[in-house]
Amino acid sequence: MRIAILGGGISGLTLAFYLQRAGVTYDLFEASPLPGGNIRSEHHDGYLLETGPNSLQLSDELRDLLEDLHLTDQIEETAAVSANRYVLRAGKYQKLPGSPPGLLMSGFFSLKAKFSILRELRRPAQPPDPTETLAGFFRRRFGSEIVDYALNPFISGIYAGDPEQLLLHKTFPKMAELEQTYGSVLKGLAKSGAAGGRRRIISLHDGLQVLPKTLAAQLTSAHFGRAVTALTRTAQGQYQLDTSTGPTATPYDALVLALPTYAAAPLLQPLFPTAAAALAAVYYPPMTAVYTAYQRADVTHPLDGFGALHPKVEQPYAAGSIWTSSIYPNRVPVGHVLFTTFVGGTQYEAQARQPAAEQLQQVHAELSRLYGIRAVQPTWQYRYSWERAIPQFDHLIGPAHTAADQLVADNIYTTANWRAGVGVPDCIRHARALAEKIAKGAN
């Protein structure tokens, strides 16, 4: 059985790695000369920047992969202060409680919101609704204040999305299961043990790009800088690929699309137009990361945390910032602090499309106001933009998932963040499981 993998991001690389270990014949094709997709680490003027994911939750699958690649000695833990997370409220940063009991004990939420949280224990479950949004679910179970000051900034900061649009059953399916199984989310969290502490957050000493580079170095049949430009199907049902360097020599029994939907759709369109249309409809909002540095003495805020998120109700310019120099102090010159600020996403599209100079100035102005920065200008600034950032798990993702399921009958599989979940650990988990499925079918 011969497999063609289209895409050399973390999903395609992981799939190829585990297929190779299982003895399955494959070829991986990636348009870029570099592996890793959006996982990028850049060195600039003494700063180590992540221009994709900034850090990773250490899932079991990620730990296994790091062990398989002999990269465990590269693991870099975040500083102890990273356990603290802040949210903007009434124009000032307040520490967000880290557990359900903390929500009730702290002064972050109003007394009315605390009563609403307690009443969640007695609210009856409603029948499953595949169209229910995150905001609708959390508002129904916990009240509007939780949506405004906990859910909204989290979804904006992590998913670049809008909880009024993202679907509960696609984004947080376990929350829906807890309600149906236990009648209450809080009861479910307590009884299932899902309310335990946060997973370890890690990076790698030389940046996260070490992971895809190391994966790529292990592969014997990976072709970087070679884009697949068209698909044709033989009379026997196999697939022939046209690429930027010419057609492939032999056909393939199966394909794996490890691509964003907008890259996969044009390839599918001639053979599978309905599936192509469903994939093409998936929305990826624009996003810009602005990296801003100051002398530490010019910043009055203690920066004792992972970073801060901005609820939409506060009418901010940016979705929030990671305090890079606080969680990874060795990534900045001595005596400096570095903010990684996110501009854009579904709720902030207008800001994401502004000219670069305006974005840089607006970020500096907001940072100065919120962090008590005395400097007239940053000591250093840099920006990195994605015209299409994170796929949105809204009402358009369901048809894309259905189309992907149907393509399996034609020996076309999919593994990517729009399929697996937006996090790198999600992609690794999904790609490894798919490799096991393909290997089992090949033997």
C-alpha positions, 0 to 999 in steps of 0.5 A, a space after each residue: 500500500 502506497 500513501 501520499 501525504 499532502 502537507 508537511 506541518 506537524 500533522 503530516 510530519 507526525 503521520 509520516 513518522 509513525 507510518 514509517 515506523 510501521 513499515 508503510 510506504 509513503 511519500 510526503 509532499 510539502 510546498 515550503 522548503 521548511 517543515 512545520 507549517 505554522 510552527 516557526 521560531 525566529 531569532 532577532 536582535 537577541 530575542 527568540 520569538 515564536 511566530 506560531 504556537 508560543 508554548 505547548 500543553 504536554 499531553 501524553 502523545 506529545 510526551 511520547 513523540 518527544 521521547 521517540 525523537 530523543 528530545 526530552 532533554 530539550 524540554 523547557 519549563 515555563 517559569 513558576 509565575 506562569 500559573 498566574 493568568 490575568 484578565 482585563 476588568 474595569 480597565 485594570 488587570 485582575 488575576 483570574 482564579 485557577 479553579 472552580 472553588 477559586 471562582 467563589 472565593 476570589 473577588 474577581 466575579 460579582 456576588 450575583 455571578 457567584 450565586 449563578 455559579 452555585 445555582 449551576 449545580 441544580 440547573 437541569 440538563 437540556 437535550 443535546 443541541 448540535 447548534 448550541 454555541 459556547 456562549 449560549 451554553 455557558 450563559 445558560 449554565 453560568 450566566 452572562 458575567 462568566 461569558 463576558 469575563 472568562 469565556 470570551 477572553 479565553 476563546 478570543 486569546 486561544 482560538 482567535 474566535 467568538 464564543 457567540 459563533 463557535 459550536 459547543 459540540 465541536 469546540 468543547 465536546 467534553 463540556 456537553 458530555 458532562 452536562 448530559 452525564 451528570 446533569 451539572 458541569 460542576 458536578 461532572 468536573 468534580 466526579 470525573 476528576 476533570 477539574 484537576 490542575 493544568 497540564 504542564 506548559 512547555 517549550 523547547 530550549 531552541 524554540 518549538 521549531 526544533 520539533 518539526 525539524 527533528 521530525 523531518 530529519 527522521 523521514 526517508 520519503 519527504 519532499 520539501 519545496 515540492 507542491 502538489 498542484 493537481 490530482 487525477 484518478 486512474 481507472 483502478 481508483 488510485 491517485 496520480 499527483 501533479 507537482 511543481 517539479 512534475 508528475 509522480 512516477 507511480 500512483 498512490 492507493 490512498 491520500 492523506 490531506 494534511 493541509 488547511 481547508 483552503 489549500 485542500 479544496 482546490 485539489 479536491 474540486 475537479 474530482 469531489 466538488 461537493 467536498 471541496 465546497 464544504 472545505 473552502 467555506 471554513 473560515 480562518 480569520 486574520 491575525 497579527 502578533 506584535 512583539 514589543 520590548 522595553 527596558 524593565 525599569 520603564 514598566 511599572 507592572 510586576 508582570 508576575 504571570 503568563 500574560 493577560 487576556 482582554 474581554 471584548 466588553 472592555 473594548 480593547 485594541 488587542 485580544 491580549 498579550 503573553 508576557 514572554 520575558 516572564 515565562 521564558 526569561 532567557 529569550 530576551 536581552 538582560 534588563 528587557 521585557 517582551 510582550 507578545 500581543 495578538 491583534 485580530 481574530 474573529 472579534 478584532 478583524 478590523 485591527 488585523 487589517 490595519 497598516 503595519 505602522 498603525 498596528 505597532 503604534 496602537 499596540 504600544 499605546 495600549 501597552 503603555 496605558 495598561 502596564 504603566 510604561 514610561 517609555 515614549 517608544 519601545 526599545 524594539 518592535 516586530 510583527 508577524 501576520 497570518 492572513 488566515 490564522 486559526 480555523 473556526 469551529 462554527 456552523 461551517 465546520 460541520 459540513 467540512 467534517 462530514 465531507 472528510 468522513 465521506 472521502 474515506 470511502 474514496 481512500 482520502 483521509 484528513 488530518 490537520 488542525 481543522 479536523 483534530 482541534 486547533 492545538 499542536 497536541 491535538 494534531 499529534 494525537 489525531 495524526 498518530 491515531 490515523 497512522 495506526 488505522 492506516 497501518 492496520 489496514 495495510 497489514 
